[in-house]
């Protein structure tokens, strides 16, 4: 009887030791799991910071690019004089501009320029007297410079224009920030890319009334409040990202009337696609009258209010 009792006590001690060891392991695992679990507040702060950074870069980008636009002049076959004097066919607005700079000449869509002898226009730091001008469809347009002004030829469908930039354009200083809706994570959601069986041509028009044709590689689908929506998109080169333009029930009221752009990106964590309407942004024609932008096609008009992303500042709107 004594032997049995001693044996039982030994077994009881061993059992308690094992139980204690397992308890310690359990505590360690729980502590590690809690440590690994992401903090929702930290996640939101990081996301908020990334959106603020994106918004700041938007303003910088507009100042460097679109807000420097100072003129857009349509070329017809034949000769066109240009300079600051109002008697020119194309009037360059900067007060420092010479009255008569020279002439453009277009024949069968090809453009040449002739500069007056007393004016120093340069191309790649060399004085220009007369030369043929490549347009932007060539991949490397001929850019000419005179003081703070630069200009080059652009082609849009069957029309040819002179695009003028001014690094001293007053519009650059006017923009300090872009008005946005309050940040809301509900507008950041998963998206499903649905490729078209063959490239689809989106027929639409531009803000200037010209026809616009965009090659769409597919569509993205997503859910908002349980409802499924789709937008036709086009690829941004080989980046793996897609871009689209959409309109919604805020368009023309709280947001730009001709729609907003959005980029569909891949999530770094999951590898799946994300559409984030907090990054919905105005096209350049919302900030300058010298840009032309596509208008959303019917299939990209969402029947709801997208209260996220950029709003329109009526003082800056064009």
Order of alpha helices (4+ residues) and beta strands (2+ residues): alpha-alpha-beta-beta-beta-beta-beta-beta-beta-beta-beta-beta-beta-alpha-beta-beta-beta-beta-beta-beta-beta
